[in-house]
């Protein structure tokens, strides 16, 4: 979901709230399993967080450089079979080791 700013501390939790509400409205309770592989150098992870009450939910706010100096800020929300905080920690560790 595209968001207006990455500066807000609650942008991830607000995006999670909107997505969970949309899932409930449209009766979407089953998720499709997928694997995430990020290979782009032009992405900037601005912040990441897990859901306060449901630790399986976690999200990233990414800022991607667009054409002509435009930048887009997008919040991605994921649901994990495992603890989202652990997934975030592993992701951060792997990203630092790949630098």
Secondary structure, 3 states (H helix, E strand, C coil): CECCCCCCCCHHHHHHHHHHHHHHHCCCCCCCCCCCCCCCCCEEEEEEEECCCCCCEEEEEEEEECHHHCEEEEEEEEECCCCHHHHHHHHHHHHHHCC
